[in-house]
């Protein structure tokens, strides 16, 4: 019996071994709340990602919410400010913007790259010069000309943030995605590149942002901050030592991860290179199979030096071919999904806040696209099955 090709196979890579090590860790651990393993994972992630600072949180959605909160706390954004966001994204890229009193302005994407380009931003900025920031989604392991996007944001004093939850390990012109904005977020949910079951990370090279992220991750107190930052806060607010431990300096949450998640992260980060390499190998094999198929719109990944994605996207020329291939993949037991969340403007939560939206490319992707999984545990038989399905069905 042919097994179904699912988006993912395991909770994490080398699951049996990782679970055995986790059981031993739990049995011997004296502390399971956020502690040394979480700190170690932050340091390991910073080293691997190539950023100075990382802050580990309980999930990727919290990472987005915490980052926007800190931008408000620090005065980099203010209530009522407008923010550019990708229209092809996950809800938790936009929900924090609305929840925290900011206004999302949707950007269309390029069909061939699934991502926002500098051209799209420039054209939209002429119509919306009031925009103060860009929270960019690096969709499905790809990016458009993100170096030019960074330059445009700098020239126009826009706060540039990256949601890199779908693109861990991908590189544009030799630079890892997640290293272009002043800060970036990552997700370690089961279905993503690196799993800690649940978990998220925020990375930055800015020490002040880093200290404020740690403060607002844990209630607004300074217990996990540097001594320098603690003393500065005490002095500004005239707090004595006795009350400082229960002084809450700014708006905050409890988004602390656990040592269990941290331990898993420190095991799984050892497989980073293997995970990225296997996903990229899979991608190029699958992409090659689509090149001679006129039903499928070719992807444009110009500038991408490493492509690491957890789903292979397919965009078809018309609704008829979309329906044809949707049926073919389902009949051949391949799990498929809409491309990310489709056009985010169609989601019921957003219709309450945005009544007008013109993003024709995203709409085309919404109606005529789907993706299937690309995971590092795929075997050659599964890749061969997928390659056959992707080749020209008119031959």
Order of alpha helices (4+ residues) and beta strands (2+ residues): alpha-alpha-beta-alpha-beta-alpha-beta-alpha-beta-alpha-beta-beta-beta-beta-beta-alpha-alpha-alpha-alpha-alpha-beta-beta-alpha-beta-alpha-alpha-beta-alpha
